Amino acid sequence: MKGYLVAASLLASSVLSGCATLKGADQAFLNLVGPSTQSRVQGHYVDNTDVRQYYKLDPQRQSQQRLSYDGRAVPAAEARQQNLVDIPMLQAYLQGIVTRLSKGWPGELPPLQVKITDSYGFGPSADPYGNLFVPLGMLDNVASEDEIAAMLGHEMSHVLLHHHDRMAAFQQQKDMFTTVASTVALATMAADTGVDRSSGTMKLFSKDPADLLGTDLMIRAGYAPRAATHSLERLNDFQGKQNPLLTGFLTARKNAMQDSLQQFNLNQFTKELDVLVKDGLTTGITATTQYFNRSHMSAMDRDTELRQYLQREYRQERRARVNPQSWSKMKTTPQVAKALQGYKDAYFAIDALEKNKVPNAEGFIRKALASPVKDQPSIRRTAYTVRLAQGKNSEAVKELQAIKDWSLAGPSTYDLMISYHLKRGDGQAALAMIDKAERNLGSEELFITEKLLANQQLQNAQQVQTVLRKCEQYPTRKENCKKLAPAKA
């Protein structure tokens, strides 16, 4: 059992790193073993032959991605999970950093768009479509624009180097997760049977080219590369303070997995792993990507590799000083400071609820509702939660109805309103909200089951069958759809 707990702890901590980007399928196994990129690359990484192949954009690839995003074909598991934050001045500032970094890229540039999320996690992330998601938690912790540039440069690098493979990324991450999960179960068996595990240990040693390219870009843009070290130190500190969210989740699957292995029932073991991954994707504890964001070595190992790269390739530039003034000026600008404080107050309200301090939560949410961001989804969603805790159900719904811009909402916020309409038997209102979700999140799959229910409420038999046929295209949804509306012979 001790062996399992150690392995589970390792796995839990490893998936809670800063960057939530999924790497390409062909890199999955190589990211677990092998030498680091910086140790085998000569010269600046941006000029390396491996990187030059990405200088020219593939029009067909760009077109396919755009079609998927605009055509509501984004898989549910890849859709944005968090609510977005709208602070125009801050948004423009961050986008300006990306523009500055982009000038250091010798090739053609894909669209790159900064979006701020309401997460109080530390690490930013990127998706295949060029969206760079910056969490409020990162902005609350960094001390300079140089640090922001280091982290955005890293995420840009994932996009520029095509680390996203939309069709294979989640299967790749499942394969990697399966490999590590197998190691966890096997470690338990080895501990129970006394098998010597001193040899054949798989090292989670990642070659992280995004760190190298990101560093090249920030140096070419005139930023201080030592800021990358600062951000990695903060990431390491942040990780150390997090609770290992996956420990309980892994424990729930451990016995079934171990039993299957002991009986050499590989089919059953595979099924258990499918449950493991599926539950990991759908659980409400955290966003999907926070379960599968382990695509790098540890923060301190990354720092060591980066220092070696800077020592070898940028002996003069690495001495540049970090300039904290521009970021300090931006975050203390009244309109930005008031908006950020509104989100902090909402966060404190949720924290108070978790401690069962409802009066305190009321005080915090009252402040958030007096801020410039009072009608944004995250603030109203928090107010909804506080009203429910107070037993004020009708007022809770009014908080959601006060949201002005639903393009900022994440799936869970949409889900609350869609469920409300369905429970009231208002299929038309539910369909209107589902349409908004599909347009703004780019995914028809997310609420396909709810769309079926809404059409049933409207007794639209033809549309029910149309939605059912679409639902059958989604493996994780089709069985539920069939139960709700069996297809006509």
N, C-alpha and C positions, 0 to 999 in steps of 0.2 A: 504493500500500500504506500509506503514511504516513497518508493521509486516512482509510483504514479503521480503522487502529489508534487514531487519535484518537477517531473516532466510537464504536468498540467500547468504548474506555475510558470514554467518557461514559455509554454505555448500561449498562455493568457497574456503574459507581459509582452510577448513578441508581436501579437496582433494589435496591440494598442499603441503603435508608434505614431509619429506625426503625419507622415505623408500617406494619404489614402488612395493613391493611384494604383491601378492594376496594370501589371506589366504584360507584355506579349507572351503568348503561349509558348513560343520557342525558347523563352528565357527562364521558364518556371524552374526546371531542375537545376540549371546552371547557377541560379541565384542561391541555391542551397550549398553548393560546393564550389571549390576552385579558387584560383588566385583573384585578387582584386584588380579592378580595371586600371587604377593608377600605377600599379606595380608593373604592368606590361605595356603601358602606353608611353611612347616617346613624344616629346613636344606637347604643344597645347592640344587638348582633347578636341576642341572645336575644329581643328585643322586635320584631324586624323581621318584616314581612309574610311573607317567604319562609319564616321559621321557624315562624310561628304555625300554618301548615297542618299541622304535625306535633304540635301540642299534644294532639290527640285520637287515640287509638289506633284502628286499623282492626281490629275483631274478626275479620273474615274472614282478613286477612293474618296476624294472630297465630295463629289456629287452623291455618292452612295450614303455617306454620313449625313449630309444635309437633307437628303430625301427622307431618311429614317427619322431625323429629328423633327422635320416639319410635317411629316406624314403620319405622326402618332404611332410610329412603329418601334419606338424605343422600348426594349424589354423592361418589365417592371423592376427587375433587380438592378437595372442600370439607371433608373430615373432618379432625379434629385430627391433627396429625402428631407432636407431641412427647409425651414422657412427662410426666405431671403430678407435682407435688411436694406432699406432704402434711405441712404444718407448721401445725397447727390455730391456734396463737396468732397466728402471722403472717397466716394466712388471714383470721382475724377482724379483725385490725387493718386490713388492706387493704380488706375489705368495709365496715368502718366509714367509711373515707374515701369510698368510693362512696356510701354512705348520706348522708353529710354533703353531698357534691356534689349529690346528687339533689334535695335540698331547694330548690336554686336553679332547678330546672326548673319552669316555670309549668304545664305540661301533665300529661297522664297518663303514667305511667312503665311501660315494658316491664320484664320481669324482667332484672336486671343481676347477674351472678355472677362474682366474681373467681376465677380459677384460675391457680395458679403453675405455670410450666413449667420443665423442666430445661435450657432453652437458655441459653447464655451470650452471646447477642446482646443488644443494648441496648434495642431498642424493643419496647413492648408491642403487642398487636393485639386486634381484636375480631371476632367472627363474627356472622352475621345473627340468631343465637338469643340474643344478649345476653351471651355469655360474653366476659369481658375477660381475656385471657391476659397474665400478667406474668412475663417471663423472669427467671431468677436473675441474669443479667448486668446487668439494670437495677437490681435491688436491691443488687447489689454495687458499683454506681457512684454512685448518687444520694446526696446529702448531707442531705436534709431531707424531711419529710413534705410540704412545699409542692411540692417537685419531683415527688414521687409523685402528688400531687393534680393537678398540671398535666398529666401524661402520662395518668393515668386519665380526667381530664375530657375530654381530646382523644378518647380511644377511645370513651367514653360518647357523645360528640357524633356520632360516625359512626353509632352505633345509633339515637340519637334523631332524626337527620336522614335516616334510611333510606338511607344511602349504600351499603348492601348490597342488591343485587337478586339473589337466589339464582339465578333462572333466566337472568339475562343477564350477571352479573358476570364469569364466566370468558370468555365470548365477547367482552365488552367489553374485558377486559384483553388478550385475544388480538389484538383489532383494534388496540389501542393499541400493543402489542408489534410487531405487523405493520407499523404505520406507522413506528415508530422503526427497526425492522430494515430496512425498505425504504430509509429514509434512510441507514442504514449502507452498504448495498450500492450505492446510487446515489452516495454520497459517494466510494466506491472507484472507480466508473466515471468520475466527474467528475475525480478526481485523475489517473487514468490517461490521460484524453483531454484534460486541460487546460481543461475547461469551467469558466467563471467561476461560482463558487458563492457569490459575495458577496451576492447577493440571493435572496430566497425562502427564507431559512433559517427552519426551524421552531423556535421557542423553547419549551423545556420550562418553561413559566411557569404555575404552578398557582394557582388561586384556592382557598384553603384555609379554608373556613368552620369546620372542626372546631377549628382553632386559636382562632378568635374565640369560638365558643360555649363551648369548654372554658375559656377565660379568663373569660368571664362567670360561669360556674358556680363557678370557684374563688374569684373575688372575692366573690360572694354567700355563699360558705361561709366567708369570713374568711381565706382563704389569701393569701399574698403573690404578686402576679402576676409579680414579677421572677423567681420560681422557674421560670417557663416559659422565660425567657431562659437560665437556668442549664442546663435540660435540653436545650435546642436547642444550646447550646455543647458539651455533653457528646456529643450526637449527632453533631455535626460532627467532633469529635475522634475519636470511635469509628469513624466512616465513613472517616476519613483513614488509620486504622491497619489497616483490613481489606484483605485481598487481593481483587482483583477476580475473584471466582469465575466470573463469566460469560465472561471473556475467552477462555479456552480453549474453552469451549462454543460461543461464537459463531464462533470461528475454524474449528471443525469443520464448520460449515454454510456458511461464507462463499463458498467456491469454487462450490458448486452453485447457490447463490442468485445469485451474480454472473453465472455462465454463462447461467442462465435469463433473466436480465434482458437480457443482451447479445443473446440470440437472440430477445427479445421473446416468449418462451414463458411466458406468464402462468400457464397451467395448471400447468406444472411448477414455477414459482416458488411458487405457492400451496401445492403439495404439500411443497416444501422448508420453507415456513413452518409447515405443519402439523407436520412432523417437529421443527422447531425448538421449537415450543410444547409438543408432546407430550413430547419429551425433557426439556424444562425442567420439566414437571410431574412426571415420574416419576424423574428422576435422584436418586441417593442422596447427592449432595454436600450438599444442604441441603433443608429442608422446602419444600413447594410454595409456600407464601406468601412465602418469602424471595426467590423469583424475580419475583413480581408485586406487590411491596409499594411500588412507586414511584407513589404517588398524590399526592405533594406536591412543591412546589418545594424547592430545596436548603435545608438547615437554616439557613444564614446569611441567605438571602433571606426565609425564614419569620420569622426573628428580627427583621429590619428591618421587615417588614410589621406584626409584632406590636407592636413598639415604637411605631410610628406610631399604631396603634389605641389603645394605652394613653395615649399623649400626648394624643390627641384626646378620648377618652371617660372616662378614669380618671386625671385629673391628680393627685388626692389619693391615691387607693388605690395607685397605682403606687409610692409611696414606702414602703409597708409593708415591714417587715423580715422576712426568712425566719427561721423558728424551727427550728434543727436538733435541738433537745433530744428531742422526742418520738420521732423516728426513731432517734436514737442510743440512746435507752433501750430501744426495742423490739429492735433488732438485737443488743444486748449482753445481753439477757435470756438466762440460761443455756440454757434448752431451745431457744430460737431460734438462738442462736449455735452450739450444738453441731450442730444439724441443718444449718445453712448450711455449717459447716466440713466436715461429712460430704460434702456435694455438691462442695465445692471440692476435697477430696482425690480424689474420683472424677474430677473434671475434670483434675486434675494427673496422674492415672494415665494417662488417655488421651493427654495431652500427652507424657508420657514414652514411651508406646508409639510415637507418631508419630516420636519421635527415636531409636527403636530401643533405648531404655533399659529393658529388661524388668525388671531387678531394682528399679529405681526405681519402676516402675509397681506392682510387688508391694508395696512399702512403702506407697505411697499408698492402694492399694485395701484393704490390711489396716486402715489407719486408718478408711477409709470404712465398712468392715464392722463396726467397733466403735462406730459412731455410732448415734444414735436412729433414723436413716432407713435402716438397713442392709438392710431387706427391701423397700424400694421399688424399682419397676422400673428406674429409671435407675441406681441403685447396683449392682443385681444384673446388669444388662445390661453395665455396665463390668467387673464381676468376670468375667463370661462371656468378654469380649474378652481380658482379661488371661490367663485360663486357656488360651484357645486359643493365645495367643502363647507360652505356656510349653509347649505341646504336650500339655496335660492335657484332652483332649476330654471324657472322662466327667465330670470335675469341672466343666467348663464348663456342661454341661447341668444339673447339680445346682444351679448358681447361679441359673439361670432358674427351676427348680422351687421355689426358696426364696422367690419373689415371693409376698407375702401378699395384696396387693390389686390384682387385675388391672384394676380400673376406672381405675387411674392409668396404665395402659400405653398407649403409642402404637402405631401400625400396625407399625413395624419390629420392635418387641419381640414382638408377637403372631406376626409372620411367622416369627421364629426357632423358636418352639415348634410352630407349625403345620407348618413344614417338617420339623422333627425327627420328629413323629408320622407324617407321610406317608412319610418315608424308612424308617421302621421298619415300615411297612405297617399302622399302627394307625389305620385310618380313623375309628373311633369316638372316639378321643381327639382326633383332628384336628377332627372335627365339634363336639366339646364346646368346644374352644378357639375355633373359628370363631364359635360361638354367643355366647361371651363378648365377642368382638371386635365382633360386630354390635350387641349390646345396649349396650356401653359407648361405641362410636364412632358409633353410629346409622347405619351404612352396610352394606348387604348387598353392594354392588358391590365393596368392597375385596377380599374373599376369595372371590368367587363361583367363580373358577377352581379354587381349592383345595377348595372345597366339592364341586365336580364330581368331582375326583380322589378325594376321600375316599369318596364314594358309589360310585365305580367299584371302589375297593378292597373295599368291603363287598358288591359285586355286587348292589346294589339298583337294578335296571334302571328301575323306575318312578320312583324319586327322581332318578335320573340324567337322565331325560327332563324331569322337572319343573324341575330346576335349569337344564338347558339352555335351556328356554323362557324362564326368568327372565334368563338370561345374554344372550339375544338382545336384551334391552331396553337393554343397555349397549354402545354403539358401539365403545368401546375394548377390550371384552372378548369380544365375540361370536365373532370369528374364531378366537381361541384355543380357545374352548369347542367350536366346531364341529369343530376339528381333533382335540380330545381325545375328543369323543363325538358323532359324526355323528348327526343326528336320524333317527329311523325314518320310513320312507315311510308 
